[in-house]
Amino acid sequence: MEDVVSEVLEQRGKDVSFSEIESVLARGTQTTGATGHARALTVTVVAIGPDERAREALPPLQQLCDGCAVRAILVTQAPTSSSPKLVGNVVVIGGLPDRYVDNALAALRLSSLPTLVWWRGGSADMLASLAKLADRVVLDADPAPAVWQRALELVEQSAFSDLRWTRLTRWRALVAQFVDVPEVRDAIASFNQLRVEGADHASCSLLAAWVRTALHWKDAATIQILETTRDAAIESINLGGDRTELALRLASSRRCVEASASVDGRTLMSRVVSLGNESLTGLLSEELRIRSRDDAFEAALRGAVRHYEHVSTEHRAP
Amino acid sequence: MTENPFHDNLRIEPTPGPTTLVIFGATGDLARRKLLPAIYNLGRAQRLPARFSVIGVARSPMDDDAFRKQFIDSLREFADVDAEHDEVAASLAKRLFYHAGAPDDAQAFERLRARLQEMDAIEGILYYLAIPPGVYGQVIEHLGAAELSQPRGRGWRRVIIEKPFGTDLNSARELNALVHRHFTEDQVFRIDHYLGKENVQNLMVFRFGNGMFEPIWNRRYIDHVQITAAETVGVERRASYYEGAGALRDMVQNHLMQLLALVAMEPPIAFTAESVRDRKMDVLLSMQPLLEDGPAADGQPNVVRAQYAAGWVAGSEVPGYREEPGVDPHSTTETFVALRVHLDSWRWAGVPFYIRTGKRLPKRTTEIAIQFRRPPLQIFKRTSPSSIAPNLLIVNVQPDEGISVRFEAKLPGTRMQLAPVMMNFRYGTAFGGQVPEAYETLLLDAMLGDPTLFARHDFVEASWALITPVHEAWRREKPAAVPTYEAGEWGPREADALMACDGRRWRTL
């Protein structure tokens, strides 16, 4: 896959100048017969990251262009070419010094429409300059604590999210929907235990911080994060108190979550729900539908940064 | 702690509280084609509550497993889902139950109550009447008699009633009165699936969420409005219903009146159910009667009806309406109707609204076209002799939901020559993701108790009050008075004459 992408980026892409991009995209739309795409554009999506991470972003960006009316720009920090390229409908820029990236994007983004930056890594200064330019920054980089710390310093300048948080949408909704059931809601004051199991400590921390914030937990509650070596960022969540427990676990298909609520060991209800489209394109599509600040994320982010190293963490073999 | 603290800023919202959906007519076409797939899609999108179950009610003896199989089959047939291997479908199927009972069987409702108690369905119960309109009354009466219409303690009871709601003004009033004996108005959800379509909802956003359109949305700038709902299909398997209904009852009284109201309504003071529905109601109250006491000023009737004769649609030869199975060979039921509507309001005085709907027309499309006045001075007449096309704003309702604007542009070249261009916005390609089906939106709204997209009792009655005199006049006419149009044509000549006498013509679609 990487080789193919690399080939597409470097060989097949069409060289264009900055000033030509508008007209080349318009001609491309005419020749491909893509009707709605260029006629009612809704947002500029900018993916940016180090070489490998940027290359991985190309296929999802192309799918995004096929599925919705976005202008997609990929900024790779490797010097792929001296001029921008058009790869399908994606504008690819490479080899720009960090300090000029915001300037280049300012010239290429759609006027008067939102800009979303998909941050796959890079220097802290560049993140700051893009936060000024973007309406929304979606983080997707490691190591999470460092990136999050920097994001918290920039939240006044732009709305932030993280693809880890996007992956938690369905899990969070499941927890909330169980608490809609009166027997569970009546018991939440007694909830004092949370166990999150998964391969990605950062995702588990975000989820734990969200629960801690929602339930106004202080130090009396027990939060356990179990790191596994399986592929899923989150494998299971157990939340409850002495009598009531919510148990959410990734199904064997890895596409659904099996969930149940029980009181005194008796199952009140159980259900299976889909995790939705967890591809990068699917996650980005969800982020494109969020047009306001995500206050829940910002609160969870603060909590996750504050408690990142302080929750009880265990490692579990697969 | 009484509120759910996890709902703050949740991306999947809102979600209803615990709900049991009771579908009357669970083995029927509507349930299989629309409701069961809608339930699955809501489940797939995680919009259903954690405690959710469905009880299907119908006459046929069947057990829970057979009803679950019907659910799986419906998904495969009408939602293109490989339901046998789908975990969400399997999980939902476990929460489906079946209850055999006829609408006139009081004991069946007693047994239903016992079953609901047994299932611990004490919170929300939503009844969906997906049954023939003739038995709405029986079901409502029995729900009331079995004390199923009002909650005991906490929880709620609501009822969704499908169209047609009555067959004329009197029957609609009687049905409303009967429903109100057992349910209060805020428990009643009269469904019109057109209102669940994204672009119909978007019409309000378009008008009231933008500053640039509302100032020109009036008689000073708009010449006229055309609303078209065209179908290529004939009467299909619905002859027994359609013979007694016709296009005026089937399409105009509900769907097209709703579209007209959304186009013509004044801005509501807030986006609340009552405020929106009050303003829509004002539109119907301002409508001039469709039949005038004497001859119309221009001698042209405001209503034209017709019936399709044999012809060709989309390359296939099709029979005429009277040759369709189940249709009376001497039927006078109209399969096409065109109307000219005038509103006595400050905003719309003198602006006609033309409405047409029919079966076996050349193309399946529903749209609202707002035609603006031409510029007051034709300054390009000398260099561009062809007359300037008026600006159009087109709201596509189906099949391709979106909005288009037509305006004039200069043709490239040295001459100042003008040509119309169309700018398109399409829901399917603008935002990505799936556009929800109307039934998904409306089912969810009913579970949430939001009646904004449902018809209120007074709207239904006002709509019938406008339509009923037309039916009464038709009944007095001789059968031979029903004109015909060839299947595959855009209606009869009389429909063209209805606009031609105003110096206008129907849009080419």
Interface residues (C-beta under 8 A of the other chain):
Chain A: T35 G36 H37 R39 A40 T42 L64 G67 C68 A69 V70 T169 R170 R172 A173 L174 V175 A176 Q177 F178 V179 D180 V181 P182 R185 I188 A189 A214 L215 H216 A251 S253 R255 C256 A259 A261 M269 R271 V272 V273 S274 G276 S285 E286 L288 R289 I290 D294 D295 A296 F297
Chain B: M1 T2 N4 P5 F6 H7 D8 N9 L10 R11 I12 E13 T15 G17 P18 G43 R44 A45 Q46 P49 A50 R51 E87 V88 A90 S91 R95 E123 R154 G402 M423 N424 F425 R426 G428 T429 A430 F431 G432 G433
